[in-house]
């Protein structure tokens, strides 16, 4: 059986090292809270990876973004409604902005939904595990 801990949507957060590291905890909390609210997960469950990058490795149009540009990628099972996905995007942007001061234009959120059979969880195919929660939210 897949527990909520192992099946929680996964977050990857990218940014320039000098700006991402000092804000890591606030961004982590903001992303976790947004997922918890929109996807109806308990707040103590989080699965995140941070990718602090050198300036030379994070290329973006400087006339559109500042050095605080942050990308949040969420990978999750397919099945959540369009409204739920829009809500989590809005929640992530709002919470990161409020907790760090990063401008909304400097926050991108990309959600990738995949069929359960495309996941391997705890040594089993994702579509063969009995979930203890619903992705139909």
N, C-alpha and C positions, 0 to 999 in steps of 0.2 A: 504494500500500500504506500502510496506517495504521501508523505507528510507535507504540511504547508511550508515547512522550512525548505524542503528540497525542491518544491515546485513553484516557489515564488518567482515572479518575473525577475529577470536578471537585468541589472543596470550597469552600463559602462559609461564613465564620465571622462571626457577629454578636455584639456585646456593647457595653456602655457604654464609650465612648472611654477614660476614665481608668483603666479596669480591663483593657481589651482590649490597648491598645498596649504596656503594660509586659510583658505575657505573650505577645505575638505570636509571638516565635521559639519559645518552649516549646510553645505550642499548635500551631504549624505543624509542628514536629518530631513531636509526639505524634500528630497526625492523619495525617501522612505515614507514620510507622512503623506505625500501626494498619492503614492501607490496604495498605501493602506486605506485612505479615504475612498479613492475612486474605484479600486478593485476589491474593496471590503476585506482586506487582510489585517490581522492584528499588527499593531505598530512595532512590536518587538521582533518581527520577522523581516530581515533584510538580506539581500544578496547583491553586492555591488563590487565593482572593480574600478579603480581610478588609474588613469593614464596621464600623468604629468609629462608634458612634452617640451622639448627644447624649442625655442622660437623658430629655428630653421626648419623644424620638422612639422610645424603647424601652419600651413599655408592657407590664407584667406584674403579676401579683398579688404585692405586696410581702410579704404574710404567707406566701407559699410560696417565694419566691426572694429572694436577696440582690442587691446591686449587682454581684456578680461573675457573674450569670447569663450564660451563653454558649450560643448556638445554633450547631450545626454541621450544615450541610446538605450531603449528598453526592448528586451526580447521576451516574448510571452507566447503562450498557446493561443491559437486563433479561437474565436468564439465570443469575444467581448463586443458589445454594441459600439456603433460609431459614436454615440453620445458619451459612452464611458471612456472611449479613447480620447475624445476631445476634452473631456473633463480632466483626465490625468495630465494631458499636455498643459492645459490652463493652470492646474494646480501646481505642477512642477515649476513653470515659469514664475507664477506669482510668489510661491514660497522661496525660491532661490533669490528672486529680486528683493523680497522683504528681509531676508536674513543676511544677505551679503552686500546689497546695494548694486549688484551687477545689473546693468540696464537690460530691459526686456529684449531689445534688439540684439543683445550679445548672448542670448540663450536660444539654442536650437534643441528641439526634442524630436527624436526619430523613434517611432515604434514599429517594430517588426513582429508580425504575428506569423507563427508557423504551425502547421498541423502537428498534432501530438505525436504522430509516428516519426516525425523528424527529430525528436528529442530522445536522448538516452539518459535515464534517470535512475540512479542507484542500481546500475547494471541491467536495467530493463528498458524495453521500448516504451516511450511515453504513452502510447495508446493502449498498452496492456496493463497499466497501473491504475488502480482504483483511487481516484482523487477524493480527498476529504472535504473538498470545496467545489464550487461551481465556477466555471469561466464564463457562463452565460449571464453576465451582469452588464 
